[in-house]
Amino acid sequence: MICFIPVVLMLVWYALRVCTRYPERTVRDVYPFFRYVEGKILIGSFHPDAEEAYKAANSPAEFKKWQIRRIHLAIHLCRDISTNCRLLVAWAVFERNENWHLYPEAIRTGLRELQIASMQAQTAAFAIRLRLRFSLVRMTLLPMLPVPSFHNLVAHSNTLLKFYNTAEVLAEATSLIYGEEIHENMLAVLGTVDLELDGL
């Protein structure tokens, strides 16, 4: 009987989420809820080069504390990216359900690409967040092992940055169809649109 309690709690939690979910998300509902992610901070959080300099200038204990803080920052940014991507997917779904027949093929293609890029970035952010959580668990349970490095995440973080940048660029381009006011509001919350990602 006790084993059913977690199942019941999960069902209650899911029912609450369904009953209190946000209604259909139009473009005007995206930017008020969007979490600004500064592109340079995002790149710097995952870049491994800073590790060597800090490690050389500080004790192993200080480096470990610093790395734990850095991992927590990266997790926080991944969570913000996931939230933003959920908003963009919900917006794209609304447009595809409500206004699909009104748009020319170029805008339809842009909405499809926006939805795909957002889902890819959301998946990449979840995978990286999971790996970072495991790193924190390992550091707590097995403190004798070397401190985890962001060198092991370079390929994954570069993929996340590219997907998320693509999603933001497509969101900015798609918002142009709604007029200058909405476009400027959208542009104000997008933090990676002007990033140069060729070197990643």
C-alpha positions, 0 to 999 in steps of 0.5 A: 500500500505504501508503494502506491503513495508516490504514484498517487502524489505524482498523479495529483501533481500532474492533475494540478499541472494540467488544471492550472496550465497556461492557456494557448501562448501567443507571441505577446505571451512569450517575451514577458515570461522569457528569461534573458540569457546573456550570450557571453556569460553562457559561453564563458560558463561552459568554456574550459580554459578558465579552469587551468588559470584558476587551478594554477593560482589557487589551492585544490580546495579553493579550485573545488569550491570554485568549480562547484559554483561554476557547475551550479551556474551552468545548471541554472543557465540550462534551466533558463534555456529549457524554460525559454525553449518551452515558451518558443515551442508553445508559441510555434504550436499555437501559430501552427494550430491557429494561423497556419493557413494564413502564412506563406510557405517561408513563414511556415518553414520558419515556424517549423524550424523554430519548433525543431531548434527549440526542442533540440536545445531543450533536449541538449540542456536537459542532457547537460544538466543531468551530467552536471548533477551527476558531477556534483553527486560524484564530488560529494560521494567520492571527494578523493576523485579529481574535480570534474572538468568542463573539458568533457562537456565541450562538444555537448555545450557547443551543440547546445549553444548552436541550437539555442542560438538558432532558436533565438535567431528564428524567434527574432526573425519570426517576430518581424511579421507582428510589427515593430513593437513586438519585434523590439520587445522580442529582441530585448529579451534575446541574449544570443542573437548577435553572437558569433558562434563560428569558432565553436 
